[in-house]
Amino acid sequence: MKVCKFGGSSVADENQIKKVRAILESDPERTIVVVSAPGKRDKQDKKITDMLYECVALVSDGRTCHPVFKDIFKRYMDIAKGLGLESPELEKALNEVEKNIDAGLGRDYAGSRGEYLNAVLISKYLGWEFIDAQEYVIINDDGTVDPETYTKLSKRLKKGGHYCMPGFYGATRNGMVKTFSRGGSDISGAIAARAADAEIYENWTDVSGMLAADPRVVENPKVIEVLTYKQVRELAEVGASVFHEEAIAPVIPIGVKINIRNTNRPEDPGTMIVPELYTGDLVGVSAKGGFTRVSIRKLLLFKRRGVRHAFFTALHLFGVTPVFSFFGVDSIVVLFPSSQASDKVVEDMCSRLKADFQLDEINYERAQAVVGIVGGRMNNSTAFIDAATALKKNRIAINLVNHGASDVSTLFVIRDEDRERAVDAIYNELFV
């Protein structure tokens, strides 16, 4: 059995949805489909989910959402017409959604309706059973999937049936609609794959797999043929965005293979993501910017019991949650998204930390980026030397290196302004 998830660009209009049906009908193993909300049809277009959030903004400002929702209504009805559907169920659902948004059901409800409405439409077009994720997917307060989800959904997915489920949302324990983070339909697809005990989870998008580098930075980067769960997580952490990094979690316990495919080029094999792969091959380089780096130093820091825990607790009190942490004999360096704290907050935080912990030194620097090279057995690899050499050749200063902490990645902290040049330099040194 194969579970298929189709992203926003794959279901943006009636022509794309016709491609979806052709893909599903070409393989009898494809019996469960998870769909996103319609995405952009061109660069000037709007995503349905963004329009729904505009509706929420209007309502929160004391106005009706109708000026925006009428365009949402027309978009869905045009798709239905293009598919040759007369769908009173869809029209009824659209009217109900507009009414509920105007009634103030909130951001999660509104944000989920793009997927809900598209699943109503596509299930009708396919002739498959519609499953409402709100009834089966339980999302905990911290955004994780409650294990009961898999039991409930597994009982619903009968062998021999064909099912269409909306992605991106589920419900809280008390039944209120709750969404995942943006891109969360990938997670929904993984949930369905685990519940169905699928052999493969096919994630259909608008690219033929994950690329070894960002195509906006590197010309014609290679497609990664095979990589592991760990490697996807590491690439996503430093900016790769084809596949939602949290979507790995549901399938890890049963080892479902994930195949990233291109709806517009279904003949391409794409990228296969597998539990383990025992090679030392490099798979990709990626980068993410917009970080602030804070460095502290205190003599005999780690001989002082509880200092590390107290330090991170103090950061949280200022609204700062580090993404990366590095430790020396007498020092700690953390990086966090700069959006978490203004210049004034960071300055106040550093002053407070220096006084409270009697630090010998504390410094911070904005506009930092993290560049990661990912592959197999990286902790025994010399690839980081070649990467560092490439950065040196291009006169890109390295502020920090983390090699050996992970067996699948090496990280370089550099200035944000050098991020794209760094990716290009490392790709041409290691992958060409």
FIVEXGU-259528 format. One record per residue (C-alpha): x, y, z. Coordinates in steps of 0.5 Angstrom, whole numbers, plus 500, padded with zeros to 3 digits. Layout:
xx: X; yy: Y; zz: Z
...
This chain:
xx: 500; yy: 500; zz: 500
xx: 502; yy: 507; zz: 498
xx: 500; yy: 514; zz: 502
xx: 500; yy: 520; zz: 497
xx: 501; yy: 527; zz: 500
xx: 500; yy: 532; zz: 494
xx: 502; yy: 539; zz: 496
xx: 499; yy: 546; zz: 495
xx: 502; yy: 547; zz: 488
xx: 500; yy: 540; zz: 486
xx: 493; yy: 542; zz: 487
xx: 493; yy: 549; zz: 485
xx: 487; yy: 549; zz: 480
xx: 483; yy: 544; zz: 476
xx: 489; yy: 542; zz: 471
xx: 494; yy: 540; zz: 477
xx: 488; yy: 536; zz: 480
xx: 487; yy: 532; zz: 474
xx: 495; yy: 530; zz: 474
xx: 493; yy: 528; zz: 481
xx: 488; yy: 523; zz: 479
xx: 492; yy: 520; zz: 473
xx: 498; yy: 519; zz: 478
xx: 493; yy: 516; zz: 483
xx: 490; yy: 511; zz: 478
xx: 497; yy: 509; zz: 475
xx: 498; yy: 505; zz: 481
xx: 493; yy: 501; zz: 485
xx: 497; yy: 501; zz: 491
xx: 496; yy: 508; zz: 492
xx: 489; yy: 508; zz: 496
xx: 490; yy: 514; zz: 501
xx: 491; yy: 521; zz: 499
xx: 492; yy: 527; zz: 503
xx: 491; yy: 534; zz: 500
xx: 494; yy: 541; zz: 502
xx: 490; yy: 547; zz: 500
xx: 491; yy: 550; zz: 493
xx: 497; yy: 554; zz: 492
xx: 500; yy: 559; zz: 488
xx: 498; yy: 558; zz: 480
xx: 503; yy: 563; zz: 478
xx: 508; yy: 568; zz: 482
xx: 503; yy: 573; zz: 482
xx: 497; yy: 569; zz: 485
xx: 496; yy: 568; zz: 493
xx: 495; yy: 561; zz: 497
xx: 488; yy: 560; zz: 499
xx: 491; yy: 559; zz: 506
xx: 494; yy: 566; zz: 506
xx: 487; yy: 569; zz: 504
xx: 484; yy: 565; zz: 510
xx: 489; yy: 568; zz: 514
xx: 487; yy: 575; zz: 511
xx: 480; yy: 573; zz: 513
xx: 482; yy: 572; zz: 520
xx: 485; yy: 579; zz: 520
xx: 479; yy: 583; zz: 518
xx: 474; yy: 579; zz: 523
xx: 479; yy: 581; zz: 529
xx: 479; yy: 588; zz: 526
xx: 471; yy: 588; zz: 527
xx: 469; yy: 587; zz: 520
xx: 466; yy: 581; zz: 516
xx: 471; yy: 577; zz: 512
xx: 467; yy: 577; zz: 506
xx: 471; yy: 582; zz: 501
xx: 476; yy: 576; zz: 501
xx: 472; yy: 570; zz: 502
xx: 468; yy: 572; zz: 496
xx: 475; yy: 570; zz: 492
xx: 476; yy: 564; zz: 496
xx: 469; yy: 562; zz: 494
xx: 470; yy: 563; zz: 487
xx: 477; yy: 560; zz: 486
xx: 474; yy: 553; zz: 489
xx: 467; yy: 554; zz: 485
xx: 472; yy: 555; zz: 479
xx: 476; yy: 549; zz: 480
xx: 470; yy: 545; zz: 481
xx: 467; yy: 547; zz: 474
xx: 474; yy: 546; zz: 471
xx: 473; yy: 538; zz: 473
xx: 466; yy: 538; zz: 471
xx: 463; yy: 537; zz: 478
xx: 456; yy: 540; zz: 480
xx: 458; yy: 540; zz: 488
xx: 452; yy: 543; zz: 492
xx: 456; yy: 540; zz: 498
xx: 462; yy: 544; zz: 496
xx: 458; yy: 550; zz: 496
xx: 454; yy: 549; zz: 502
xx: 461; yy: 548; zz: 506
xx: 464; yy: 554; zz: 503
xx: 458; yy: 558; zz: 506
xx: 459; yy: 555; zz: 513
xx: 466; yy: 556; zz: 513
xx: 465; yy: 564; zz: 511
xx: 460; yy: 564; zz: 517
xx: 464; yy: 561; zz: 522
xx: 470; yy: 565; zz: 520
xx: 466; yy: 571; zz: 521
xx: 463; yy: 568; zz: 528
xx: 470; yy: 568; zz: 530
xx: 472; yy: 561; zz: 531
xx: 479; yy: 563; zz: 530
xx: 486; yy: 563; zz: 526
xx: 487; yy: 555; zz: 527
xx: 480; yy: 554; zz: 524
xx: 480; yy: 559; zz: 519
xx: 487; yy: 556; zz: 517
xx: 485; yy: 549; zz: 516
xx: 479; yy: 550; zz: 512
xx: 483; yy: 551; zz: 505
xx: 485; yy: 543; zz: 506
xx: 478; yy: 541; zz: 509
xx: 475; yy: 544; zz: 503
xx: 480; yy: 542; zz: 498
xx: 479; yy: 535; zz: 501
xx: 471; yy: 535; zz: 500
xx: 472; yy: 537; zz: 493
xx: 478; yy: 532; zz: 491
xx: 474; yy: 526; zz: 494
xx: 468; yy: 528; zz: 490
xx: 472; yy: 528; zz: 484
xx: 476; yy: 522; zz: 485
xx: 470; yy: 518; zz: 488
xx: 474; yy: 516; zz: 494
xx: 471; yy: 517; zz: 502
xx: 473; yy: 523; zz: 505
xx: 476; yy: 523; zz: 512
xx: 476; yy: 529; zz: 516
xx: 482; yy: 530; zz: 520
xx: 479; yy: 533; zz: 526
xx: 476; yy: 527; zz: 528
xx: 482; yy: 522; zz: 528
xx: 488; yy: 527; zz: 529
xx: 489; yy: 529; zz: 536
xx: 495; yy: 534; zz: 537
xx: 498; yy: 535; zz: 544
xx: 499; yy: 542; zz: 546
xx: 506; yy: 542; zz: 545
xx: 504; yy: 541; zz: 537
xx: 506; yy: 533; zz: 537
xx: 502; yy: 528; zz: 535
xx: 498; yy: 524; zz: 540
xx: 499; yy: 516; zz: 540
xx: 492; yy: 515; zz: 540
xx: 491; yy: 518; zz: 533
xx: 494; yy: 512; zz: 530
xx: 490; yy: 507; zz: 533
xx: 483; yy: 511; zz: 531
xx: 486; yy: 512; zz: 524
xx: 488; yy: 505; zz: 523
xx: 481; yy: 503; zz: 525
xx: 478; yy: 507; zz: 520
xx: 483; yy: 506; zz: 514
xx: 480; yy: 499; zz: 512
xx: 484; yy: 495; zz: 507
xx: 481; yy: 495; zz: 500
xx: 478; yy: 502; zz: 501
xx: 480; yy: 509; zz: 498
xx: 481; yy: 515; zz: 502
xx: 482; yy: 522; zz: 501
xx: 484; yy: 526; zz: 508
xx: 486; yy: 534; zz: 509
xx: 493; yy: 535; zz: 511
xx: 495; yy: 541; zz: 516
xx: 490; yy: 540; zz: 522
xx: 487; yy: 535; zz: 527
xx: 484; yy: 537; zz: 533
xx: 486; yy: 538; zz: 541
xx: 483; yy: 533; zz: 546
xx: 477; yy: 537; zz: 547
xx: 475; yy: 537; zz: 539
xx: 477; yy: 544; zz: 537
xx: 481; yy: 545; zz: 531
xx: 488; yy: 545; zz: 531
xx: 493; yy: 546; zz: 526
xx: 501; yy: 544; zz: 525
xx: 506; yy: 549; zz: 523
xx: 506; yy: 551; zz: 516
xx: 508; yy: 546; zz: 511
xx: 504; yy: 541; zz: 516
xx: 501; yy: 537; zz: 511
xx: 507; yy: 533; zz: 510
xx: 506; yy: 531; zz: 517
xx: 499; yy: 529; zz: 516
xx: 501; yy: 525; zz: 510
xx: 506; yy: 521; zz: 515
xx: 501; yy: 520; zz: 520
xx: 496; yy: 517; zz: 515
xx: 502; yy: 512; zz: 512
xx: 504; yy: 510; zz: 519
xx: 496; yy: 509; zz: 521
xx: 496; yy: 505; zz: 515
xx: 502; yy: 501; zz: 516
xx: 504; yy: 503; zz: 509
xx: 510; yy: 501; zz: 505
xx: 512; yy: 508; zz: 502
xx: 509; yy: 515; zz: 503
xx: 510; yy: 519; zz: 497
xx: 510; yy: 526; zz: 498
xx: 508; yy: 530; zz: 491
xx: 511; yy: 537; zz: 490
xx: 513; yy: 541; zz: 484
xx: 521; yy: 539; zz: 484
xx: 524; yy: 532; zz: 483
xx: 526; yy: 530; zz: 490
xx: 531; yy: 534; zz: 495
xx: 537; yy: 538; zz: 491
xx: 544; yy: 538; zz: 494
xx: 544; yy: 545; zz: 494
xx: 539; yy: 551; zz: 494
xx: 537; yy: 552; zz: 486
xx: 537; yy: 560; zz: 487
xx: 544; yy: 560; zz: 490
xx: 547; yy: 554; zz: 486
xx: 546; yy: 553; zz: 478
xx: 543; yy: 546; zz: 477
xx: 544; yy: 542; zz: 483
xx: 544; yy: 535; zz: 483
xx: 538; yy: 531; zz: 486
xx: 539; yy: 527; zz: 492
xx: 538; yy: 520; zz: 490
xx: 537; yy: 517; zz: 497
xx: 538; yy: 520; zz: 504
xx: 536; yy: 518; zz: 511
xx: 532; yy: 520; zz: 516
xx: 537; yy: 523; zz: 520
xx: 540; yy: 527; zz: 514
xx: 533; yy: 530; zz: 512
xx: 533; yy: 533; zz: 519
xx: 540; yy: 536; zz: 519
xx: 539; yy: 539; zz: 512
xx: 532; yy: 542; zz: 514
xx: 535; yy: 545; zz: 521
xx: 540; yy: 549; zz: 516
xx: 535; yy: 551; zz: 511
xx: 533; yy: 546; zz: 506
xx: 525; yy: 546; zz: 505
xx: 522; yy: 541; zz: 501
xx: 520; yy: 537; zz: 506
xx: 517; yy: 539; zz: 513
xx: 523; yy: 536; zz: 518
xx: 517; yy: 534; zz: 523
xx: 514; yy: 529; zz: 518
xx: 520; yy: 524; zz: 520
xx: 517; yy: 523; zz: 527
xx: 511; yy: 519; zz: 525
xx: 514; yy: 514; zz: 521
xx: 520; yy: 513; zz: 525
xx: 517; yy: 507; zz: 529
xx: 515; yy: 503; zz: 523
xx: 521; yy: 505; zz: 518
xx: 516; yy: 507; zz: 512
xx: 520; yy: 509; zz: 506
xx: 519; yy: 516; zz: 504
xx: 519; yy: 518; zz: 496
xx: 519; yy: 525; zz: 494
xx: 516; yy: 526; zz: 487
xx: 514; yy: 531; zz: 482
xx: 507; yy: 532; zz: 480
xx: 509; yy: 535; zz: 474
xx: 514; yy: 530; zz: 472
xx: 511; yy: 523; zz: 475
xx: 516; yy: 519; zz: 471
xx: 522; yy: 522; zz: 475
xx: 524; yy: 517; zz: 481
xx: 525; yy: 523; zz: 486
xx: 529; yy: 522; zz: 492
xx: 528; yy: 516; zz: 497
xx: 528; yy: 517; zz: 504
xx: 530; yy: 511; zz: 508
xx: 531; yy: 509; zz: 516
xx: 539; yy: 508; zz: 515
xx: 544; yy: 508; zz: 509
xx: 551; yy: 505; zz: 511
xx: 555; yy: 510; zz: 506
xx: 560; yy: 516; zz: 507
xx: 557; yy: 519; zz: 501
xx: 556; yy: 527; zz: 502
xx: 549; yy: 528; zz: 500
xx: 548; yy: 536; zz: 501
xx: 550; yy: 543; zz: 503
xx: 545; yy: 548; zz: 506
xx: 545; yy: 554; zz: 510
xx: 540; yy: 558; zz: 514
xx: 541; yy: 566; zz: 516
xx: 538; yy: 571; zz: 521
xx: 541; yy: 568; zz: 527
xx: 544; yy: 572; zz: 533
xx: 550; yy: 569; zz: 537
xx: 551; yy: 570; zz: 544
xx: 558; yy: 567; zz: 547
xx: 560; yy: 567; zz: 555
xx: 566; yy: 565; zz: 558
xx: 567; yy: 564; zz: 566
xx: 573; yy: 561; zz: 569
xx: 572; yy: 554; zz: 571
xx: 565; yy: 554; zz: 568
xx: 563; yy: 547; zz: 568
xx: 566; yy: 546; zz: 575
xx: 560; yy: 550; zz: 578
xx: 554; yy: 545; zz: 579
xx: 548; yy: 547; zz: 575
xx: 550; yy: 553; zz: 572
xx: 549; yy: 551; zz: 565
xx: 542; yy: 549; zz: 567
xx: 541; yy: 556; zz: 570
xx: 544; yy: 560; zz: 564
xx: 539; yy: 556; zz: 559
xx: 533; yy: 558; zz: 564
xx: 535; yy: 565; zz: 564
xx: 535; yy: 565; zz: 556
xx: 528; yy: 563; zz: 556
xx: 526; yy: 568; zz: 561
xx: 528; yy: 573; zz: 556
xx: 524; yy: 569; zz: 550
xx: 530; yy: 566; zz: 547
xx: 530; yy: 559; zz: 545
xx: 537; yy: 557; zz: 542
xx: 537; yy: 553; zz: 536
xx: 544; yy: 551; zz: 536
xx: 549; yy: 550; zz: 543
xx: 556; yy: 549; zz: 543
xx: 561; yy: 548; zz: 549
xx: 568; yy: 549; zz: 551
xx: 572; yy: 548; zz: 557
xx: 570; yy: 555; zz: 560
xx: 565; yy: 557; zz: 555
xx: 558; yy: 557; zz: 552
xx: 556; yy: 559; zz: 545
xx: 549; yy: 559; zz: 543
xx: 545; yy: 561; zz: 537
xx: 538; yy: 563; zz: 536
xx: 533; yy: 567; zz: 531
xx: 534; yy: 574; zz: 531
xx: 527; yy: 575; zz: 531
xx: 526; yy: 573; zz: 538
xx: 529; yy: 579; zz: 541
xx: 530; yy: 586; zz: 539
xx: 537; yy: 589; zz: 540
xx: 535; yy: 592; zz: 546
xx: 532; yy: 586; zz: 549
xx: 539; yy: 582; zz: 547
xx: 543; yy: 588; zz: 551
xx: 539; yy: 588; zz: 557
xx: 539; yy: 580; zz: 557
xx: 547; yy: 580; zz: 556
xx: 548; yy: 585; zz: 562
xx: 543; yy: 581; zz: 566
xx: 547; yy: 575; zz: 565
xx: 554; yy: 578; zz: 566
xx: 551; yy: 580; zz: 573
xx: 547; yy: 574; zz: 575
xx: 553; yy: 569; zz: 573
xx: 559; yy: 574; zz: 575
xx: 561; yy: 572; zz: 568
xx: 568; yy: 574; zz: 566
xx: 566; yy: 576; zz: 559
xx: 560; yy: 576; zz: 555
xx: 559; yy: 578; zz: 547
xx: 553; yy: 578; zz: 542
xx: 553; yy: 579; zz: 534
xx: 547; yy: 579; zz: 530
xx: 547; yy: 577; zz: 523
xx: 550; yy: 570; zz: 523
xx: 548; yy: 564; zz: 519
xx: 549; yy: 557; zz: 519
xx: 552; yy: 553; zz: 514
xx: 551; yy: 545; zz: 514
xx: 554; yy: 540; zz: 510
xx: 551; yy: 533; zz: 511
xx: 553; yy: 526; zz: 509
xx: 554; yy: 519; zz: 512
xx: 559; yy: 518; zz: 517
xx: 561; yy: 525; zz: 518
xx: 565; yy: 524; zz: 524
xx: 570; yy: 520; zz: 521
xx: 570; yy: 525; zz: 515
xx: 575; yy: 530; zz: 512
xx: 570; yy: 533; zz: 508
xx: 570; yy: 539; zz: 513
xx: 577; yy: 540; zz: 511
xx: 575; yy: 541; zz: 504
xx: 569; yy: 545; zz: 506
xx: 573; yy: 550; zz: 510
xx: 579; yy: 551; zz: 505
xx: 573; yy: 553; zz: 500
xx: 571; yy: 558; zz: 505
xx: 578; yy: 560; zz: 506
xx: 579; yy: 561; zz: 498
xx: 573; yy: 565; zz: 498
xx: 575; yy: 570; zz: 504
xx: 569; yy: 568; zz: 508
xx: 571; yy: 568; zz: 515
xx: 569; yy: 562; zz: 520
xx: 566; yy: 564; zz: 527
xx: 565; yy: 557; zz: 529
xx: 566; yy: 550; zz: 527
xx: 562; yy: 544; zz: 530
xx: 565; yy: 537; zz: 527
xx: 564; yy: 531; zz: 530
xx: 558; yy: 532; zz: 535
xx: 553; yy: 529; zz: 529
xx: 555; yy: 523; zz: 525
xx: 551; yy: 526; zz: 519
xx: 553; yy: 533; zz: 519
xx: 558; yy: 539; zz: 520
xx: 556; yy: 546; zz: 521
xx: 560; yy: 553; zz: 520
xx: 558; yy: 559; zz: 523
xx: 559; yy: 565; zz: 519
xx: 556; yy: 572; zz: 517
xx: 549; yy: 572; zz: 514
xx: 552; yy: 577; zz: 508
xx: 557; yy: 571; zz: 506
xx: 551; yy: 565; zz: 506
xx: 550; yy: 565; zz: 499
xx: 557; yy: 565; zz: 497
xx: 559; yy: 560; zz: 502
xx: 554; yy: 555; zz: 499
xx: 556; yy: 556; zz: 492
xx: 563; yy: 555; zz: 494
xx: 562; yy: 549; zz: 498
xx: 558; yy: 546; zz: 493
xx: 563; yy: 547; zz: 487
xx: 568; yy: 544; zz: 492
xx: 565; yy: 538; zz: 494
xx: 560; yy: 536; zz: 489
xx: 562; yy: 538; zz: 482
